[in-house]
Amino acid sequence: MLLTVLLQATTAVGISKLGATIGAGIVVIGAALGIGKIGGSAMEAIARQPEASGDIRMSMIIAAALIEGVALLAVVVCLLVFFL
């Protein structure tokens, strides 16, 4: 059932547009998992060494911003493929 729907979608829209939407979804899921892992690890590190919380928090924010930037770039590229 799902395969026939996917095949109909690819013939109507084009395989590149289907790939772009799947790619955008994978990027968003990957970024969410990465930022979640960073947050969890930072909380564990702060619980172990509360005196280093400022440094850990700063590193966490920088790493999360880098992940978010790469994810945004990938989503923009996928959207450009989808619309152009």
N, C-alpha and C positions, 0 to 999 in steps of 0.2 A: 504494500500500500504506500509506504513512505517513499520507496524507490520510484514508483510511478509518478508521484507528485514531484519529486526532485527532477525526474527526467522531463516532465512537462514544463517545469520552471526553467530548466536550462535551454530548452528549445525556444521558449518564448522570450526570454530575457538575454540569453547568451551565457556561455560558460564563464566568461571573465567577470561578469557582474555577480554571478553566484559565488565565485571564488573570492571576490572582493568583500562580499558580505560575510562569508564564513571567516575570512581573514580578520576582519574588524572585530567579530565576536571573539575569536581566539585571543586577539591582542587585549581586549578588555578583560577577559577572564584571567589571562596571564598577569596583567598589571594588578588586578585585585588580589590575586594570590601572593604576588611578590610584596605588595604593601602590607598585606595581612601578616606575612611571615616576618617582615621587618618590625612591625608593631609588637608582635608577640615576643620576638627575641629581645627587643628593647625593654619591654616590661620585665622579662626575666632578669636581664642584666641589671636593671635599676633595683630589683628586689634583692639581688645578691650584693650589690655595692651602691647603697643609697647616696654615698658621698660623691659618686661620679655621675649623678643623674643629669647634670647640665651638659657634660660632654656627650653622654649617650644620646640625650634628646636632640642635640645639635646634629650629630651624625645620622640619627634616624630621619630627621627632617630633610637633610641634604640627599640621602639615599632615596627617600620617597619622592622628592622632587625630580630627581634624575629618572626614576622609573616612570613617573607621570609624564615627563617630557617625551620620553621615547614612545610611550603608549599613544600620546596625542599625535605625534608625528606619524606613527604607523596607521592610526585611524584616519588621519587626513589623507595619506596616500591611498588607502583603501577606498575612501569616499571619492577621491579624484578618479580612480579607476572606474568606480561605479557610475559616476555621472558623465564622464568624458568618453 
